[in-house]
Amino acid sequence: MRILLDECVPRPLKRELKDYEVRTVVEMGWSGKKNGELLQLMKQQSFTILTTDQNLRYQQNLEQAGVAVIVLIASKNRLPDLMPLIPEARKVLNAIVPGKVIEVRLS
């Protein structure tokens, strides 16, 4: 599985997903791309996006875009706050399909 870390996700989170092929938006040269264009690029390259942008699902038709989106929801967008979400995010990564949005948060 190919995972794209959105610009709003701390890059060190990549280390926690070593079992996957993980790239950042910056590494792909896609910094500053608008969401619609970014989604098209992701679809072309079969990426699932990992983001903290809770509004993405309301700004774009993700089902029509045909990309899988995992939204990490924590009190802050810092690595220590996102780390507890990684075990659940791994489960979701193994089950998510294109066109779906799944939110991962602490229960």
Backbone as CSV, one residue per row, in Angstrom:
resi,resn,N_x,N_y,N_z,CA_x,CA_y,CA_z,C_x,C_y,C_z
1,MET,0.831,-1.178,0.000,0.000,0.000,0.000,0.874,1.240,0.000
2,ARG,0.440,2.223,-0.765,1.148,3.501,-0.842,0.390,4.534,-0.023
3,ILE,1.102,5.188,0.879,0.498,6.185,1.758,1.150,7.534,1.496
4,LEU,0.310,8.551,1.406,0.789,9.917,1.255,0.485,10.673,2.542
5,LEU,1.520,11.242,3.157,1.317,12.084,4.336,1.041,13.496,3.863
6,ASP,-0.110,14.009,4.238,-0.504,15.363,3.872,0.458,16.368,4.505
7,GLU,0.465,17.573,3.971,1.367,18.608,4.472,1.110,18.949,5.935
8,CYS,-0.104,18.724,6.411,-0.444,19.068,7.794,-0.039,17.984,8.799
9,VAL,0.465,16.856,8.318,0.886,15.761,9.188,2.389,15.879,9.443
10,PRO,2.812,15.801,10.703,4.250,15.884,10.985,5.026,14.790,10.237
11,ARG,6.060,15.178,9.540,6.841,14.228,8.735,7.435,13.070,9.526
12,PRO,7.840,13.270,10.784,8.394,12.135,11.535,7.407,10.974,11.723
13,LEU,6.130,11.206,11.477,5.151,10.126,11.582,5.455,9.024,10.570
14,LYS,6.163,9.379,9.539,6.553,8.416,8.497,7.313,7.228,9.105
15,ARG,8.131,7.498,10.112,8.918,6.435,10.765,8.036,5.378,11.409
16,GLU,6.831,5.769,11.782,5.920,4.853,12.461,5.163,3.943,11.490
17,LEU,5.352,4.164,10.207,4.624,3.398,9.188,5.595,2.687,8.251
18,LYS,6.655,2.144,8.815,7.716,1.513,8.019,7.233,0.314,7.208
19,ASP,6.120,-0.290,7.603,5.599,-1.458,6.886,4.977,-1.088,5.542
20,TYR,4.819,0.195,5.292,4.154,0.686,4.089,5.110,1.530,3.262
21,GLU,4.746,1.742,2.023,5.486,2.682,1.186,4.896,4.059,1.465
22,VAL,5.629,4.881,2.195,5.120,6.186,2.634,5.931,7.301,1.994
23,ARG,5.214,8.266,1.460,5.819,9.465,0.891,5.107,10.668,1.487
24,THR,5.799,11.793,1.513,5.162,13.030,1.952,4.817,13.845,0.709
25,VAL,3.909,14.780,0.889,3.540,15.672,-0.208,4.789,16.394,-0.712
26,VAL,5.646,16.805,0.201,6.879,17.508,-0.162,7.791,16.610,-1.002
27,GLU,7.975,15.369,-0.574,8.829,14.432,-1.321,8.331,14.215,-2.746
28,MET,7.024,14.236,-2.921,6.441,14.010,-4.235,6.491,15.268,-5.105
29,GLY,6.881,16.397,-4.502,6.919,17.650,-5.254,5.537,18.255,-5.438
30,TRP,4.614,17.902,-4.553,3.231,18.349,-4.677,2.861,19.434,-3.668
31,SER,3.834,20.050,-3.036,3.554,21.105,-2.057,2.756,22.223,-2.707
32,GLY,1.792,22.727,-1.977,1.008,23.856,-2.454,-0.080,23.507,-3.460
33,LYS,-0.205,22.238,-3.816,-1.266,21.844,-4.759,-2.619,21.998,-4.074
34,LYS,-3.598,22.445,-4.818,-4.965,22.529,-4.307,-5.490,21.119,-4.116
35,ASN,-6.469,20.952,-3.223,-6.968,19.619,-2.894,-7.442,18.835,-4.113
36,GLY,-8.161,19.470,-5.025,-8.658,18.770,-6.214,-7.532,18.210,-7.061
37,GLU,-6.516,19.012,-7.297,-5.367,18.566,-8.080,-4.589,17.484,-7.336
38,LEU,-4.440,17.658,-6.041,-3.735,16.675,-5.224,-4.458,15.328,-5.271
39,LEU,-5.775,15.348,-5.179,-6.541,14.103,-5.228,-6.363,13.391,-6.566
40,GLN,-6.319,14.137,-7.654,-6.100,13.529,-8.972,-4.721,12.871,-9.043
41,LEU,-3.715,13.559,-8.550,-2.361,13.000,-8.540,-2.294,11.743,-7.685
42,MET,-2.974,11.784,-6.552,-2.998,10.616,-5.663,-3.654,9.427,-6.346
43,LYS,-4.756,9.677,-7.013,-5.474,8.589,-7.688,-4.600,7.977,-8.776
44,GLN,-3.931,8.814,-9.541,-3.056,8.335,-10.621,-1.951,7.439,-10.083
45,GLN,-1.493,7.721,-8.865,-0.374,6.971,-8.300,-0.796,6.010,-7.182
46,SER,-2.097,5.796,-7.052,-2.659,4.813,-6.093,-2.238,5.063,-4.641
47,PHE,-2.355,6.299,-4.207,-2.047,6.638,-2.819,-3.309,6.652,-1.967
48,THR,-3.158,6.281,-0.711,-4.128,6.552,0.350,-3.536,7.723,1.114
49,ILE,-4.352,8.726,1.431,-3.802,9.894,2.135,-4.096,9.805,3.628
50,LEU,-3.097,10.182,4.396,-3.198,10.287,5.843,-3.124,11.776,6.146
51,THR,-4.172,12.323,6.753,-4.255,13.752,6.970,-4.815,14.064,8.346
52,THR,-4.695,15.314,8.758,-5.375,15.794,9.954,-6.422,16.834,9.569
53,ASP,-6.604,17.044,8.281,-7.564,18.025,7.750,-8.982,17.466,7.852
54,GLN,-9.701,17.879,8.873,-11.048,17.369,9.111,-12.072,17.940,8.137
55,ASN,-11.710,18.968,7.402,-12.641,19.586,6.466,-12.542,19.033,5.051
56,LEU,-11.546,18.234,4.765,-11.326,17.733,3.411,-12.570,17.051,2.847
57,ARG,-13.236,16.248,3.652,-14.415,15.520,3.180,-15.549,16.454,2.784
58,TYR,-15.566,17.680,3.317,-16.621,18.638,2.995,-16.236,19.541,1.820
59,GLN,-14.963,19.576,1.487,-14.472,20.434,0.416,-14.400,19.719,-0.924
60,GLN,-14.339,18.401,-0.898,-14.155,17.613,-2.122,-15.103,16.420,-2.110
61,ASN,-15.466,15.950,-3.293,-16.250,14.721,-3.404,-15.248,13.573,-3.456
62,LEU,-14.931,13.026,-2.304,-13.874,12.018,-2.202,-14.300,10.687,-2.796
63,GLU,-15.572,10.379,-2.730,-16.047,9.137,-3.344,-15.840,9.194,-4.854
64,GLN,-16.210,10.321,-5.443,-16.028,10.496,-6.887,-14.536,10.559,-7.247
65,ALA,-13.733,11.147,-6.372,-12.298,11.249,-6.635,-11.640,9.878,-6.617
66,GLY,-12.245,8.937,-5.903,-11.738,7.567,-5.893,-10.467,7.361,-5.104
67,VAL,-10.298,8.143,-4.040,-9.130,7.966,-3.183,-9.582,7.653,-1.762
68,ALA,-8.767,6.903,-1.054,-9.039,6.573,0.342,-8.390,7.640,1.222
69,VAL,-9.137,8.071,2.235,-8.657,9.133,3.119,-8.795,8.680,4.572
70,ILE,-7.711,8.801,5.310,-7.740,8.540,6.745,-7.436,9.855,7.444
71,VAL,-8.368,10.270,8.300,-8.230,11.530,9.020,-7.878,11.225,10.467
72,LEU,-6.706,11.673,10.886,-6.278,11.511,12.274,-6.806,12.687,13.079
73,ILE,-7.565,12.394,14.134,-8.167,13.452,14.940,-7.600,13.381,16.352
74,ALA,-6.853,14.415,16.695,-6.240,14.514,18.017,-6.421,15.943,18.519
75,SER,-6.088,16.166,19.776,-6.256,17.499,20.352,-5.357,18.527,19.671
76,LYS,-4.185,18.084,19.226,-3.253,18.971,18.519,-2.597,18.193,17.387
77,ASN,-2.068,18.901,16.457,-1.430,18.303,15.283,0.075,18.154,15.523
78,ARG,0.415,17.548,16.640,1.823,17.323,16.966,2.063,15.824,17.062
79,LEU,3.287,15.433,16.807,3.632,14.016,16.814,3.214,13.308,18.109
80,PRO,3.519,13.853,19.296,3.121,13.148,20.521,1.605,12.946,20.638
81,ASP,0.825,13.862,20.080,-0.631,13.748,20.143,-1.169,12.755,19.124
82,LEU,-0.469,12.586,18.012,-0.915,11.679,16.954,-0.448,10.240,17.167
83,MET,0.639,10.045,17.885,1.202,8.708,18.077,0.206,7.686,18.642
84,PRO,-0.626,8.046,19.617,-1.570,7.052,20.140,-2.597,6.571,19.099
85,LEU,-2.724,7.291,17.998,-3.684,6.920,16.959,-3.117,5.909,15.961
86,ILE,-1.822,5.707,15.969,-1.172,4.868,14.961,-1.650,3.413,14.978
87,PRO,-1.810,2.761,16.123,-2.300,1.372,16.072,-3.649,1.241,15.359
88,GLU,-4.570,2.141,15.651,-5.874,2.089,14.983,-5.747,2.473,13.511
89,ALA,-4.893,3.436,13.207,-4.676,3.842,11.808,-4.145,2.668,10.993
90,ARG,-3.279,1.858,11.578,-2.760,0.666,10.884,-3.891,-0.299,10.528
91,LYS,-4.814,-0.507,11.459,-5.959,-1.386,11.190,-6.790,-0.839,10.031
92,VAL,-7.021,0.459,10.065,-7.816,1.100,9.020,-7.102,1.017,7.675
93,LEU,-5.798,1.210,7.673,-5.034,1.138,6.424,-5.192,-0.214,5.739
94,ASN,-5.315,-1.256,6.522,-5.440,-2.593,5.955,-6.844,-2.897,5.443
95,ALA,-7.819,-2.035,5.742,-9.194,-2.312,5.361,-9.836,-1.256,4.460
96,ILE,-9.269,-0.072,4.399,-9.910,1.027,3.672,-9.889,0.783,2.159
97,VAL,-10.925,1.283,1.500,-11.022,1.160,0.046,-11.153,2.553,-0.567
98,PRO,-10.774,2.704,-1.836,-10.896,4.007,-2.497,-12.322,4.565,-2.408
99,GLY,-12.395,5.869,-2.194,-13.675,6.543,-2.101,-14.209,6.654,-0.680
100,LYS,-13.505,6.069,0.280,-13.950,6.101,1.671,-13.106,7.061,2.494
101,VAL,-13.755,7.629,3.514,-13.080,8.481,4.485,-13.324,7.857,5.858
102,ILE,-12.255,7.597,6.576,-12.382,7.041,7.919,-11.628,7.943,8.885
103,GLU,-12.311,8.324,9.953,-11.701,9.139,10.983,-11.161,8.223,12.074
104,VAL,-9.949,8.518,12.521,-9.321,7.750,13.594,-9.098,8.719,14.756
105,ARG,-9.657,8.348,15.902,-9.513,9.167,17.107,-9.450,8.251,18.312
106,LEU,-9.010,8.788,19.416,-9.015,8.013,20.659,-10.449,7.858,21.132
107,SER,-10.762,6.686,21.655,-12.146,6.478,22.110,-12.416,7.123,23.431
